[in-house]
Amino acid sequence: MSTRTAAPAAHPAGRWRRYQEEHLLDDRLLRTAARLARGIPSRASTETARRVVPKGPATVSVVIPCFNYGRYLPEAVGSALEQTGVDVEVIVVDDRSTDDSREVARRITAEHPEVRLIVNEVNSGHVRSFNAGWEASSGEYVVKLDADDLLAPGALGRAVALFEAHPELGLVYGHPYHFSTPEPPEGRVSEVRWDVWAGHRWLEERCRLGVSAITNPEMVLRSSLLRELGPMDPAVPYAPDMEISLRIAAVSDIGYIRGADQALHREHASSMSETDGAGVLVDLEARSEAFRRALAATADRLPDAARLEALARRALAADALRFASAAQDRRRESSLSEQLVDFARSTWPESASWRSVRRLGAQRESGRVGRVGATARRLRRRVRDESYYLRWMVFGV
């Protein structure tokens, strides 16, 4: 589930984000602007990639949960089988699809012996489906690839090369190219660089901002850490990638690959982020639960777990109030605005005394929203959102 707001492609903000996506690797001004964006915390290290394929043999297990995505499955599986520099095993887990997904998967397994099919006895959801596939896997590394997404060419070799060079890493990720065209774009590569974050520092930054840095298919996990910490958490169905990344950062360092697309993330009307997982409140509640469960699960490894949870709760409350202000400034969705204020108060009770809460209450009572003030707030929100979005696009944080 995405935790970042999107704008329609026709909207100026949407056009600007599309420009960033299309020119991420070739526009130096974008990278310069990202360095000036909202306070990038210091990284543990950054270096030109020593290599883009591993020196030694390695197996990556690609687990593909599939529910009614038979039309996309061949592309997803193909993107895994075409990876270079590593051995790949593909495990498709059909979650009792009602379309032709199982038939499509069986045709693929008949042609490719390195692909296996698991069929759930009952519909179990994408998280339990991934966990079932992972438990049947044998690779040193594992990827959850949703059936409507693709791995970018060379992505697994680049990730394993970074793991190999830095054994302290438990998770490696990179840029996911988001697309909505019928045909997926070509994965891009320029000068590949490695950023290695101290896990605690990366975790603290996620708590400070209250958002995930990962959308899913661009994330490669060390399987031994899943055995140690447990697999993805089914109790967080809309943010399992976020929750597992937080747990892993509590016990290991985090690697980021710059200068290449690591995955191709398909956006379409039937995707989970546009249906069940859509909506501001759903998103906020999913993030809140991801922070709560991940920090509770690793509290014995984090002496400052309570401080980190407080950071996250405060950030989520502030986010909720920004959304509430936006809804109220548009003079509509008053019930949503009230629900968001309630969320902020319950998540971070101290927010009840914040000026933004008092202003929202006064506006609801009077029924008036000043145009000048609303315009100024909208501009501040846009500058903030775009600044952080650009930072994430370039540096992954």
C-alpha positions as CSV (number, residue, x, y, z in Angstrom):
1,M,0.0,0.0,0.0
2,S,1.3,3.4,-0.9
3,T,1.7,5.9,1.9
4,R,2.2,8.9,-0.4
5,T,-0.4,11.1,-1.8
6,A,-0.8,11.0,-5.6
7,A,-2.1,13.7,-7.9
8,P,-3.9,13.1,-11.2
9,A,-1.7,13.1,-14.2
10,A,-3.5,16.2,-15.6
11,H,-2.9,18.1,-12.4
12,P,0.2,20.4,-12.4
13,A,1.6,18.4,-9.4
14,G,0.8,15.2,-11.3
15,R,2.7,16.4,-14.3
16,W,5.7,17.4,-12.1
17,R,5.8,14.0,-10.5
18,R,5.6,12.3,-13.9
19,Y,8.5,14.5,-15.0
20,Q,10.5,13.4,-12.0
21,E,9.7,9.7,-12.7
22,E,10.7,10.0,-16.3
23,H,13.9,12.0,-15.8
24,L,15.0,10.6,-12.4
25,L,18.2,9.1,-13.8
26,D,19.2,11.8,-16.3
27,D,18.4,15.2,-14.8
28,R,21.1,16.5,-12.5
29,L,19.0,19.4,-11.4
30,L,16.5,16.9,-9.9
31,R,19.3,15.4,-7.8
32,T,20.6,18.8,-6.8
33,A,17.1,19.9,-5.7
34,A,16.7,16.6,-3.8
35,R,19.9,17.3,-1.8
36,L,18.4,20.7,-0.8
37,A,15.0,19.1,0.1
38,R,13.8,18.7,3.6
39,G,16.7,17.7,5.8
40,I,18.2,14.5,4.5
41,P,19.8,12.8,7.5
42,S,23.3,11.6,7.1
43,R,23.8,8.2,5.7
44,A,26.2,5.6,7.1
45,S,28.1,5.4,3.7
46,T,27.6,6.1,0.0
47,E,29.8,4.7,-2.7
48,T,29.8,3.8,-6.4
49,A,28.7,0.2,-6.7
50,R,31.7,-2.1,-6.8
51,R,29.8,-4.5,-9.1
52,V,26.2,-5.0,-10.3
53,V,26.3,-8.8,-10.1
54,P,27.5,-11.0,-7.2
55,K,30.8,-12.7,-7.3
56,G,29.6,-15.9,-5.8
57,P,26.5,-18.1,-6.4
58,A,23.2,-17.0,-4.8
59,T,19.6,-18.0,-5.0
60,V,16.8,-15.6,-4.7
61,S,13.3,-16.9,-4.1
62,V,10.6,-14.8,-5.8
63,V,7.2,-15.4,-4.2
64,I,4.2,-14.2,-6.3
65,P,0.9,-14.1,-4.4
66,C,-1.9,-14.1,-7.1
67,F,-5.6,-13.5,-6.8
68,N,-7.5,-13.0,-10.1
69,Y,-4.4,-11.6,-11.8
70,G,-4.0,-14.3,-14.5
71,R,-3.8,-11.6,-17.1
72,Y,-0.7,-10.2,-15.5
73,L,1.0,-13.3,-14.2
74,P,3.1,-14.3,-17.2
75,E,4.8,-10.8,-17.2
76,A,5.5,-11.0,-13.5
77,V,6.9,-14.5,-13.7
78,G,8.9,-13.6,-16.9
79,S,10.5,-10.6,-15.2
80,A,11.8,-13.0,-12.4
81,L,13.0,-15.7,-14.8
82,E,14.9,-13.1,-16.9
83,Q,17.1,-11.9,-14.0
84,T,20.8,-12.3,-14.5
85,G,23.7,-13.0,-12.2
86,V,21.7,-15.0,-9.7
87,D,19.7,-18.3,-9.5
88,V,16.0,-17.7,-9.2
89,E,13.3,-19.9,-7.9
90,V,9.7,-18.7,-8.5
91,I,6.8,-19.7,-6.3
92,V,3.4,-18.7,-7.4
93,V,0.8,-18.9,-4.6
94,D,-2.8,-18.9,-6.0
95,D,-5.2,-17.5,-3.4
96,R,-8.3,-19.4,-4.7
97,S,-8.6,-17.2,-7.8
98,T,-11.9,-17.2,-9.6
99,D,-10.4,-16.3,-13.0
100,D,-7.9,-18.4,-15.0
101,S,-4.9,-17.7,-12.8
102,R,-4.4,-21.4,-11.9
103,E,-4.6,-22.5,-15.5
104,V,-2.1,-19.8,-16.5
105,A,0.2,-20.8,-13.6
106,R,0.1,-24.5,-14.5
107,R,1.0,-23.7,-18.1
108,I,4.0,-21.6,-16.9
109,T,5.2,-24.4,-14.5
110,A,4.9,-27.0,-17.3
111,E,7.3,-24.9,-19.4
112,H,9.6,-23.7,-16.6
113,P,10.6,-26.3,-14.0
114,E,12.1,-23.5,-11.8
115,V,8.5,-22.3,-11.2
116,R,6.3,-23.9,-8.6
117,L,2.6,-23.5,-7.9
118,I,1.0,-23.6,-4.5
119,V,-2.8,-23.4,-4.3
120,N,-4.3,-22.2,-1.0
121,E,-7.0,-24.3,0.5
122,V,-9.1,-21.2,1.2
123,N,-8.7,-17.6,0.3
124,S,-6.1,-16.3,2.8
125,G,-5.0,-12.8,1.6
126,H,-1.8,-11.7,0.0
127,V,0.2,-11.7,3.3
128,R,-0.5,-15.3,4.3
129,S,0.0,-16.3,0.7
130,F,3.4,-14.8,0.7
131,N,4.3,-16.4,3.9
132,A,3.2,-19.8,2.6
133,G,5.4,-19.3,-0.4
134,W,8.4,-18.2,1.7
135,E,8.1,-21.2,4.0
136,A,8.4,-23.4,0.9
137,S,11.3,-21.5,-0.5
138,S,15.0,-22.3,-0.4
139,G,16.8,-19.1,-1.4
140,E,19.2,-17.0,0.7
141,Y,17.1,-14.0,-0.3
142,V,13.4,-13.5,-0.9
143,V,11.2,-11.0,-2.8
144,K,7.5,-10.6,-2.6
145,L,6.4,-9.7,-6.1
146,D,2.7,-9.0,-6.5
147,A,1.3,-10.6,-9.6
148,D,0.6,-7.3,-11.3
149,D,4.1,-5.9,-10.8
150,L,7.5,-6.7,-12.4
151,L,11.1,-6.8,-11.4
152,A,13.3,-4.5,-13.4
153,P,16.0,-6.2,-15.5
154,G,19.1,-6.9,-13.4
155,A,17.4,-5.9,-10.2
156,L,18.2,-9.1,-8.2
157,G,21.9,-9.2,-9.3
158,R,22.3,-5.6,-8.2
159,A,20.6,-6.3,-4.8
160,V,22.6,-9.5,-4.1
161,A,25.9,-7.7,-5.1
162,L,25.2,-5.1,-2.4
163,F,24.2,-7.8,0.2
164,E,27.4,-9.7,-0.7
165,A,29.6,-6.6,-0.2
166,H,27.8,-5.7,3.1
167,P,26.9,-8.7,5.1
168,E,25.5,-6.5,7.8
169,L,22.5,-5.7,5.6
170,G,19.1,-7.4,6.2
171,L,17.2,-5.5,3.5
172,V,18.0,-3.9,0.1
173,Y,15.7,-1.8,-1.9
174,G,15.7,0.8,-4.7
175,H,13.5,2.9,-6.9
176,P,10.2,1.5,-8.1
177,Y,9.1,2.9,-11.5
178,H,5.4,3.5,-11.2
179,F,3.5,3.1,-14.4
180,S,-0.1,3.1,-15.6
181,T,0.4,2.4,-19.3
182,P,-0.8,-0.9,-20.9
183,E,2.8,-2.0,-21.6
184,P,5.4,-1.8,-18.8
185,P,8.3,0.6,-19.4
186,E,11.9,-0.5,-19.8
187,G,13.8,-0.6,-16.6
188,R,16.6,2.1,-16.6
189,V,20.2,1.9,-15.4
190,S,22.8,4.7,-15.2
191,E,25.6,5.0,-12.7
192,V,24.7,2.7,-9.9
193,R,25.5,3.8,-6.4
194,W,25.1,2.2,-3.0
195,D,23.8,3.9,0.2
196,V,24.2,1.9,3.4
197,W,22.1,3.1,6.3
198,A,22.7,2.2,10.0
199,G,19.4,0.4,10.6
200,H,18.5,2.4,13.7
201,R,19.1,5.6,11.9
202,W,16.9,4.5,9.0
203,L,14.2,3.4,11.5
204,E,14.3,6.6,13.4
205,E,13.8,8.6,10.2
206,R,10.8,6.5,9.3
207,C,9.3,7.2,12.7
208,R,10.1,10.9,12.5
209,L,8.2,11.2,9.1
210,G,5.5,8.6,9.9
211,V,5.6,7.1,6.4
212,S,7.0,4.0,4.6
213,A,9.9,4.3,2.2
214,I,8.9,1.1,0.4
215,T,6.0,0.2,-1.9
216,N,6.9,-3.5,-2.1
217,P,8.4,-5.2,-5.2
218,E,11.7,-3.2,-5.0
219,M,12.5,-4.8,-1.6
220,V,14.8,-7.9,-1.3
221,L,15.0,-9.5,2.2
222,R,17.6,-11.8,3.7
223,S,15.7,-15.0,4.4
224,S,17.7,-15.8,7.6
225,L,16.2,-12.7,9.2
226,L,12.7,-13.7,8.4
227,R,13.4,-17.0,10.2
228,E,14.7,-15.0,13.1
229,L,12.0,-12.3,13.3
230,G,9.1,-14.1,11.7
231,P,7.5,-13.5,8.3
232,M,5.2,-10.7,7.2
233,D,2.5,-9.9,9.7
234,P,-1.1,-10.8,8.5
235,A,-2.5,-8.4,11.1
236,V,-1.2,-5.5,8.9
237,P,-2.8,-6.4,5.5
238,Y,-2.5,-2.9,4.1
239,A,1.1,-2.2,5.1
240,P,3.0,-5.5,5.5
241,D,6.0,-4.3,3.6
242,M,6.3,-1.3,5.8
243,E,6.0,-3.4,9.0
244,I,8.6,-6.0,8.0
245,S,11.0,-3.3,6.9
246,L,10.7,-1.6,10.3
247,R,11.4,-4.9,12.1
248,I,14.4,-5.6,10.0
249,A,15.8,-2.1,10.5
250,A,15.7,-2.7,14.2
251,V,18.2,-5.5,14.0
252,S,20.3,-4.9,10.8
253,D,21.4,-2.2,8.4
254,I,19.5,-1.2,5.3
255,G,20.9,-0.8,1.7
256,Y,19.6,1.4,-1.0
257,I,20.5,1.2,-4.7
258,R,20.6,4.5,-6.6
259,G,20.9,5.0,-10.3
260,A,18.6,2.1,-11.5
261,D,15.0,1.0,-11.4
262,Q,14.6,-2.0,-9.1
263,A,11.0,-2.7,-9.9
264,L,8.1,-1.8,-12.1
265,H,5.0,-1.0,-10.1
266,R,1.7,-1.2,-12.0
267,E,-1.0,1.3,-11.1
268,H,-4.5,0.3,-12.2
269,A,-8.1,0.6,-11.0
270,S,-8.3,-3.0,-9.6
271,S,-5.0,-2.8,-7.6
272,M,-5.2,-3.1,-3.9
273,S,-3.9,0.4,-3.4
274,E,-6.9,1.7,-5.4
275,T,-9.6,-0.5,-3.9
276,D,-9.5,-2.1,-0.4
277,G,-6.3,-0.2,0.6
278,A,-7.4,3.2,-0.6
279,G,-8.5,6.1,1.6
280,V,-6.7,8.5,3.9
281,L,-8.0,7.0,7.1
282,V,-7.3,3.4,6.0
283,D,-3.8,4.5,5.2
284,L,-3.2,6.3,8.5
285,E,-4.6,3.4,10.5
286,A,-2.4,0.9,8.6
287,R,0.7,2.9,9.2
288,S,-0.2,3.3,12.9
289,E,-0.6,-0.4,13.3
290,A,2.6,-1.1,11.3
291,F,4.6,1.1,13.7
292,R,2.9,-0.3,16.8
293,R,3.4,-3.9,16.0
294,A,6.9,-3.6,14.6
295,L,8.2,-1.7,17.5
296,A,6.5,-4.0,20.0
297,A,8.0,-7.0,18.3
298,T,11.5,-5.7,18.5
299,A,11.4,-3.8,21.8
300,D,13.9,-6.1,23.3
301,R,16.4,-5.0,20.6
302,L,15.6,-1.3,20.9
303,P,16.4,0.5,24.2
304,D,14.6,3.6,22.9
305,A,11.5,1.8,21.5
306,A,9.2,4.0,23.5
307,R,10.8,7.2,22.1
308,L,10.6,5.9,18.5
309,E,6.9,5.0,18.9
310,A,6.2,8.5,20.3
311,L,8.0,10.0,17.3
312,A,5.8,7.9,15.0
313,R,2.5,8.7,16.8
314,R,3.3,12.4,16.7
315,A,4.1,12.3,13.0
316,L,0.9,10.4,12.2
317,A,-1.2,12.9,14.2
318,A,0.4,15.8,12.3
319,D,-0.2,14.0,9.0
320,A,-3.9,13.4,9.9
321,L,-4.3,17.1,10.7
322,R,-2.8,18.2,7.4
323,F,-5.3,16.0,5.6
324,A,-8.1,17.4,7.8
325,S,-7.0,20.9,7.0
326,A,-7.0,20.1,3.3
327,A,-10.5,18.7,3.4
328,Q,-11.8,21.6,5.4
329,D,-10.1,24.2,3.2
330,R,-11.9,22.7,0.2
331,R,-15.2,23.4,2.1
332,R,-16.3,19.8,1.8
333,E,-15.8,16.4,3.4
334,S,-16.5,17.9,6.9
335,S,-17.2,14.4,8.3
336,L,-13.8,13.2,7.0
337,S,-12.1,16.2,8.6
338,E,-13.7,15.4,12.0
339,Q,-12.7,11.8,11.7
340,L,-9.1,12.8,11.0
341,V,-9.0,15.2,14.0
342,D,-10.3,12.3,16.1
343,F,-7.6,10.1,14.8
344,A,-5.0,12.7,15.6
345,R,-6.3,13.1,19.2
346,S,-6.4,9.4,19.9
347,T,-3.0,8.8,18.3
348,W,-1.2,11.7,20.0
349,P,-3.4,13.3,22.8
350,E,-1.1,16.3,23.0
351,S,-2.3,17.3,19.6
352,A,-5.6,18.5,21.1
353,S,-3.7,21.7,22.2
354,W,-2.1,22.3,18.8
355,R,-3.1,25.5,17.0
356,S,-4.3,23.6,13.9
357,V,-6.8,21.7,16.0
358,R,-8.2,24.9,17.5
359,R,-8.4,26.5,14.1
360,L,-10.2,23.5,12.6
361,G,-12.7,23.6,15.5
362,A,-13.3,27.3,15.1
363,Q,-13.9,26.9,11.4
364,R,-16.4,24.1,11.9
365,E,-18.3,26.2,14.5
366,S,-18.4,29.3,12.3
367,G,-18.8,27.6,9.0
368,R,-16.3,30.0,7.5
369,V,-12.9,29.3,5.9
370,G,-10.9,32.4,4.8
371,R,-9.8,32.2,1.2
372,V,-6.4,33.8,1.8
373,G,-5.6,31.5,4.7
374,A,-6.8,28.5,2.8
375,T,-4.6,29.4,-0.2
376,A,-1.5,29.9,2.0
377,R,-2.0,26.6,3.8
378,R,-2.5,24.8,0.5
379,L,0.7,26.2,-0.8
380,R,2.6,25.2,2.3
381,R,1.3,21.7,2.1
382,R,2.2,21.4,-1.5
383,V,5.7,22.7,-1.0
384,R,6.2,20.3,1.9
385,D,4.7,17.3,0.1
386,E,6.7,17.9,-3.1
387,S,9.9,18.5,-1.2
388,Y,9.6,15.2,0.6
389,Y,8.5,13.3,-2.5
390,L,11.5,14.5,-4.5
391,R,13.8,13.5,-1.6
392,W,12.2,10.0,-1.7
393,M,12.4,9.7,-5.4
394,V,16.2,10.4,-5.5
395,F,17.4,9.0,-2.2
396,G,14.7,6.5,-1.2
397,V,14.0,8.2,2.2
